[in-house]
Amino acid sequence: MSEFQRFLAKRLAISIVLTLVAVSVIFVVLRLLPGSPFESLVTAGNLSQQQITEIRAMYGLDQPMWRQYLSYLQSILLFQFGYSILRSQPVWGVLAPRLVNTLILLVPALVTTAVLSSLLGMYVGWNRGSKLEKLSIITTTFLRSTPVFITGILFVIVFAYNLELVPAFGMRSISASPEGYVETFASLDFLHHYVLPFTVSVLYYSGDFLLLARNGVVEKRGSEFLKLHRAKGLSEMQQLARAGRNSMLPILTYFALRLGMIFQGLILLEVVFGWPGIGRELVLAIQQQDYPLVQAAVFIMALAVIVANLVADVLYAYFDPTVSTSGGGAA
């Protein structure tokens, strides 16, 4: 077995352990919450105590904790999420459309800001000390440091209420009833609702990519290989292109990490804009203590982050020869 294969096996083992820890934490934390999923139903008189007992038995909540845990592990690791307690629907049937809505919003936003911010970061890094560099760093750092719900509320006030250019909330008009993904996501009504949360998402992600690209080009600018290219008579833009290409690895690995974190959504952004994504659905499920729904949503989010970290580690180890796969630092 080669050194890289040993590194890959080690990272896979760590990822499996992290997954088990994550699902165990989900199980314990949910059971420590005060109250139960049925408390509000009993208070409202919708269910009798006998009906509650029968439902608890149906979901296995009357079993000893260790038996619940083993049953939970088996179901969650086989992606058999069961039924939502309060919605009486398959959990995946509830989460799948919300996850699609989140990805439709955040994946294009992440790709857009990764491309535009990285190109701008490379340019200002090459022209270090310019007014554009200072302005772009200050602006993107401010946007990244400001909580996303604050930026979202500000945009809603300015563009939705004051200027009345776009709707403030939701993914479509109340009267709209599209069928299928094409009618849902390829309509002017959807785009009208989409532009505001998309813009806020792009601005929120922009600072990290700009600074990564800028710092990479600044580091490469005085390197020997660029001096050689300069001696060969390459133009400034050609030199910048080569410096940018050689500083892409940190950007690609960070993009992989961010892509994994997208599966949890920007929860506060979805709440502010009333966007029916997985983050907003998780907030509602936690409030209602819908155990199967919360367990499945958090498991999907945790698994996506763990897989993204694994991909980022492998990318770095595979493409960067200066990174040691034995864990002993630079080779």
MOQUITA-V44963 format. One record per backbone hydrogen bond with DSSP energy under -0.5 kcal/mol. CO is the residue of the C=O (numbers start at 1). NH is the residue of the N-H. If there is no record, write none. Layout:
CO/NH + CO/NH
//
This chain:
2/6 + 3/7 + 4/8 + 5/9 + 6/10 + 7/11 + 8/12 + 9/13 + 10/14 + 11/15 + 12/16 + 13/17 + 14/18 + 15/19 + 16/20 + 17/21 + 18/22 + 19/23 + 20/24 + 21/25 + 22/26 + 23/27 + 24/28 + 25/29 + 26/30 + 27/31 + 28/32 + 29/33 + 30/33 + 36/39 + 38/42 + 39/43 + 40/44 + 41/45 + 41/46 + 41/47 + 42/45 + 48/52 + 49/53 + 50/54 + 51/55 + 52/56 + 53/57 + 54/58 + 55/59 + 56/61 + 56/62 + 57/60 + 60/63 + 64/68 + 65/69 + 66/70 + 67/71 + 68/72 + 69/73 + 70/74 + 71/75 + 72/76 + 73/77 + 74/78 + 75/80 + 76/79 + 79/81 + 82/91 + 84/88 + 89/84 + 90/94 + 91/94 + 91/95 + 92/96 + 94/98 + 95/99 + 96/100 + 97/101 + 98/102 + 98/278 + 99/103 + 100/104 + 101/105 + 102/106 + 103/107 + 103/108 + 105/109 + 106/110 + 107/111 + 108/112 + 109/113 + 110/114 + 111/115 + 112/116 + 113/117 + 114/118 + 115/119 + 116/120 + 117/121 + 118/122 + 119/123 + 120/124 + 121/125 + 122/126 + 123/127 + 125/128 + 126/128 + 127/130 + 130/134 + 131/135 + 132/136 + 133/137 + 134/138 + 135/139 + 136/140 + 137/141 + 138/142 + 139/143 + 140/144 + 141/145 + 142/146 + 147/150 + 147/151 + 148/152 + 149/153 + 150/154 + 151/155 + 152/156 + 153/157 + 154/158 + 155/159 + 155/160 + 156/160 + 156/161 + 157/162 + 158/163 + 159/165 + 159/166 + 173/176 + 179/183 + 180/184 + 181/185 + 182/186 + 187/191 + 188/192 + 189/193 + 190/194 + 191/195 + 193/197 + 194/198 + 195/199 + 196/200 + 197/201 + 198/202 + 199/203 + 200/204 + 201/205 + 202/206 + 203/207 + 205/209 + 206/210 + 207/211 + 208/212 + 209/213 + 210/214 + 211/215 + 212/216 + 213/217 + 214/218 + 215/219 + 216/220 + 217/221 + 218/222 + 220/223 + 223/227 + 224/228 + 225/229 + 226/230 + 227/231 + 228/232 + 229/234 + 230/233 + 235/239 + 236/240 + 237/241 + 238/242 + 239/243 + 240/244 + 241/245 + 242/246 + 244/247 + 245/248 + 247/251 + 248/252 + 249/253 + 250/254 + 251/255 + 252/256 + 253/257 + 254/258 + 255/259 + 256/260 + 257/261 + 258/262 + 260/263 + 261/264 + 262/265 + 265/267 + 266/270 + 267/271 + 268/272 + 269/273 + 270/275 + 271/274 + 273/170 + 275/277 + 277/281 + 278/282 + 279/283 + 280/284 + 281/285 + 282/286 + 283/287 + 284/288 + 285/289 + 285/290 + 286/289 + 289/291 + 290/294 + 291/295 + 292/296 + 293/297 + 294/298 + 295/299 + 296/300 + 297/301 + 298/302 + 299/303 + 300/304 + 301/305 + 302/306 + 303/307 + 304/308 + 305/309 + 306/310 + 307/311 + 308/312 + 309/313 + 310/314 + 311/315 + 312/316 + 313/317 + 314/318 + 315/319 + 316/320 + 319/321 + 320/323 + 322/324 + 322/331 + 324/327 + 329/324
//
